[in-house]
Amino acid sequence: MREALVGPSVVLEKTVLEDHAVLVRDDRIEAVVPASQLPSDLPRRHLGDGWLTPGLVDIHTHGAAGASFDDGQADSCRRALTGLLHGGVTTALPSLATAAVDDLVQAVQTLADISGSQGLPRIPGAHLEGPYFSYGQRGAQDPAHLRRPDDGSVDQLLELAPAIRMMSFAPELPGAVHLTERLVAADIVAAAGHSDGRDTDLEACRRAGLTHVIHVVSGQSTTRREGPWRKPGMLEATLTSDDLTVEMIGDGKHLPPTLMRLAYRCLGDRLCLVSDSTPGAGMPDGSRYALAGLEYLVENGVGVTADRTAFGGSTTLLSQMIPIAMSALNLSVAEAVAMATAVPARAAGLADVGRITAGAYADFALFTPSMHLKAVAVDAQWTDLPSTSPGDE
């Protein structure tokens, strides 16, 4: 099947095209051309005014709509993926928090089994967020299951290497450099996170092939004093890096605007948005949800631990973070959209998603002029979404 998508402004990685059409053949993008050049007999899908963007790419998400990826149940995973799809996400790395290794193995296998299901976002692989993290920077990670990379448990996890796209860990832990080397050899993105280490720890793993850092500021050590000497931590090492891609939870809760601006000024087009969404995404204040065996609360539009001492992931979907980033960082539509599409795709090593360009998958998100999500497509199969803004048709 071949058709032209017409009507909205087309958002590319660095610019926006007016009066252009996107040609789609089967499940791939064929070209982007001026609408005036379309053959008169070519079928057209009229999408109306607004913004046509690539399908959103969320490389750090634990669930949505009351469902979690961590419980290892196919029905829960499908519900969570449907919730993400209805939030504009067409490619996701379902993220698994620290848990018993057997539970992580089961959850990865379940995700592999449902990968490729029609009507759901595509799953290039899981993101193992743990269990190799610092106790001091564990945040909402379950301390009962924190481990060291050199304890032998990684062998069991890497038996499922083809189903794992990313693993995040604390670079200062014993065996972290060797873990990095093993991940790179298995074509898994090695990422730093929940770390109490120093800049030298991050640099050692970077030299071994680490390329990514999860949720900047959150779960990161900062400068400390040893006698008269100041020793930079993970945050300073991240912000001054030259080639690492870095995540930011852009819900306006995890980071105030000042810290969001600091991260963007330091990292520019290497900074991507992630939802870090939980089963609480889309649920009202007062709702409770479970994640990796622990219970959390939705309060003031964000997830918190039961004792309210730490965030427990976000309750905001990626499509809702784009206008937050535009406002906080004074970004154009193209710049903010790239943070939720092209940049995370690059961070995860994904070549065929996150951009509207010839050869990419025909995955799209359609926004109204005021950036409310209106529809989403995976492999050129469209799903219309309920309007959340009656005055913005």
Secondary structure, 3 states (H helix, E strand, C coil): CEEEEECCEEECCCCEECCEEEEEECCEEEEEEEHHHCCCCCCEEECCCCEEEECEEEEEECEECCEECCCCCHHHHHHHHHHHHCCCEEEEEEEEECCCHHHHHHHHHHHHHHCCCCCCCECCCEEEECCCCCCCCCCCCCHHHCCCHHHCCHHHHHCCHHHEEEEEECCCCCCHHHHHHHHHHCCCEEEECCECCEHHHHHHHHHHCCCEECCCCCCECCCEEECCEEECEHHHHHHCCCCCEEEEECCCCCCCHHHHHHHHHHHHHHEEEECCECCCCCCCCCCEEEECCEEEEEECCEEEECCCCCEEEECCCHHHHHHHHHHHHCCCHHHHHHHCCHHHHHHCCCCCCCCCCCCCECCEEEECCCCCEEEEEECCEEEECCCCCCCCC
